[in-house]
């Protein structure tokens, strides 16, 4: 065992050739912290996923560090979100769109409503490097779907807060691509209920991931099963999937965008 920097003995780096279970939690060190803490099955704070970038950086970087030894085990760089949207804004159901989406019962509207349809496609990627700077993996997310916002218009009251703004989404496709040391792997994701944070992913023979929502104290459980690869590297990939490529994170932003488009249209209508 190496030296330690606290009253507790330092923990070794995750050992290659053994399965591991990690628990990831958002650091509570400060309200605006971007760091994540990693615990072992005994509840010991083992590793730190440390933010290396500014809070507002659209392409955040992180380092996986042994908490006590201050040894960097790997790095990940999250790419920028590439979002392409097409919007339809309609009053009182006058849109005669013949698109496939208009035939879906989810998008049927009553009279006297403002409706917004936001058709979207999202791409995001991340790349990973070891402690020596060698890139060992890349991962990508592609999603497409529709966000819908509808609100009943009360011309009498003429106040924004008199409307009940809400948005829902219909996900058409969620697809991940993963390459580790030049080899492609399939990433399976639990389907349905895309608006919920609780979610599971699996890379057969490598690792599985579970996101558990817990009233602001969310946690991610990562089980590595690859006995030949580096468990720390698998942990970093799982972290990127669960935190920055989570379907619910993308839906939340797009639904908010649909609501904002609707509110802007309402303001223009009333002015």
N, C-alpha and C positions, 0 to 999 in steps of 0.2 A: 504494500500500500504506500502511496506517496504521502507527502506532507499535507497538513490541513491548515485551514485558515479560520477555523472556528472551534468551539468546544466539542463538536462532533467530528468523528473521523471522516475524511474525504471518501467519496464513493468512486470506484473505478469507472472508466468509460464503459458504455454498453458493450458487452462481450460478443464478438462474432462467433457463430456456431451454436448459439442458444436463442430460444424464443424469449421475447420480452413483452411486458405489458407496461405501457406508459399512460399517465393521466395528465392531460394538458388543461391548464386553467389560466385565464387572464390574470396578469399580475395586479394585485391590489395595493401596490406600493404607493401609487398616487392616482388620482382620478383620470389623468390624461396619459397614463403609462401605456405604451404600445408593446411592452414586453409580455411574454407568456412563461409561466412556470411549469416545469415537468416533474411529476412525482412518480415514485416507484410503487409497487404493490403494498409496501409497508407504510405508505403515506409520507415518505421522506422526500424533501425537496432535493431532487437529484440534478436536473439540468435546467438551463435557462435558454429560451428562444428570445434572443436580445434584438431589439430594433436598432438598426444602423442608419436610420433615415429620419427626416423631419416628419412631424405628425401630418402635415398637409401633402406630403410627397405622393403623387399618383402611382409611383412605381417603388413601393417600399422594399427595403432589404432587411434580412434577418440573419443572425448567426446563431447556431446551436452551440452552446458552451457548457462544459462541465462546471457546475456552480462553484465547487470548492477549489478545483484545480485550475480554473480559468483557462481551460484548454478548448480551443475552437475545434469542433468536430465536423462542421460543414456550414455552408451558407446557401441562402436562397434569395433570388431576386424575382419579385412579382411584377409581371408586365402590366402595362396600362390597359384599362378596359376599352375595348373597341365596340361601340354600340351604334347600330344603324336602325333608325326608326322611320316609320311612315304613319302619319296621323290622319284620322278622320274626325271632324267635329260636326255634329248635326243637331238641329233643333226639331223637336216635336215629331221625330221619326220620319223626316222627309227624305232621308238618304235612301236612294234606290239602288245602292250598291249591289252588284250581282256576284260579289266574291263569295267563296266557300264559307267564309266566316259568318256572312250575313244569314246563312241558312241554319246556323247553329242556334239551338234554343237558348243558349247562354247569352246570346246577343239580341234577343227580342226585347223591345222597349215599349212601354206604354206611351200614351199621348202626353203632351205637356212636359216633356223631359229634354234635358240637355244630355247628349251622349258623346263620349269620346272613345274612340278605338285607337290604340297605339300598337301597331304591329312592329315587332322588334326582333333583332338578331344580335347576339352578344358573342364576342370572342375574348378570351383572356388566356395568357400563358405564364409560365414560370420556368426558371432554369435554376439548376442546383450545381454547386461546386464543392469539392472536398477542402480539407484544411490547407492543401497546397495550391488551391486555385484551379484544379482540373475539373472541368465540367463533366458530371457523371449522369445527369438526367435532365429531361425536359417534360413538361406536362402542359396540356392545353384543354380548355373548356369551350364548347360551342353550345349555345342555347338559342331556341327561337320560340316565339309564342305571341300572344296578344294580351294586352292589359286593357281593361274596360272600366270606364268611370261613367256613372249616370247619376243625375240629380233631378229631383222634381223642382220646377221653377215656380216660385211664388212671387209674381210681379207686384202684389199688393204690399208685401213687407219690404221688398227692395233692400235687403241687408244680407251680406254674405253669410253671417252666422245663423241665418234662418234656414239654410240649406244643409242637408245631411250628406256630406261628401264621403264617398267610399269608392274603393276600386277593387276589382278582382282580376285574376289572371288565368289564362288558359295556356298551359305549356304544351308546345307541339313536339319538342325534341330536346334532350339533354345528352350530350356526348362528350366523353373525355378521351384524350390520346396521351399515352405515356410511353416514353422511351428511356430505358436505363442501360447505360453502357452499350448503346447501339442496338439493343433488343427491344422490340415493341411488346407491350403488355396491355391486356384488356382491363379496363376499370369498370366494374359493375356498380350501379347506384340503385338504391331502393326507390321504387317508382311511386308516384301518387302523392297526394297531400303536399304539393310543392310549396305551399305557403307556410308550412310548419318547419321549425328548425330541427326537430328530431329527425335524424337521417343516418343511414348506414351506407358505406362503400366497401368494396372488396377488390383486391388484386390477388387473384388465385396464386397460392404458393409464395406470396410475398408478405402481405399484411392486410388487416381489415381495420376499419375506422368506424366509430360510432359517435355522433354528436348528440349530446343530451342537454336539452334546454332545462334550466333550473332557476327561473325567476331572477335573472341578472347574475347568477353564479354558474353559468354554463360550463360544461366540461366536455372534453373529447377523450375517448378511450381508444388507444392504438395498440393492437396486438400484432407483433411481427412474428412471422412464421418462416421466413427465409433463413436457413441455417448457413448459407454460404455468403450472402451479402452483408453489408454493413447496417446493423439495426438503427444507428443514428441517422443514416441517410434515408432509410425508409420512414423514420419518424418525421423528418423534415418534409418529405413529399406528402405524407398524411396531413401534416399541419397546413400546408398550402391548400390542399383540397378542401379541408373542413372550414378554414377561416376565410379564404379569398375566392374560392370557386364553389361555394355553397349555393345551390339554386335559390334558396330562400333569400339570401343576401341580394341577389340580382333582382328577384321579383319585388322586393320591398322598394328598391330604388325606382324601378319602372312603374310600379303602381303609384308611387308618389309623383312621378313625372306626369302620369295621366291625370291625376287630380289637379296638378298645377296648370296643365293645359286647359282643363275645364274651367278653373277659376279665372284664368286669363280671358277665356272666351266669354264668361259671364260678365266680367268687367267691361269688355268691349261692347257687349250687347246692351248693357244698361247705360253706357255713355253715348 
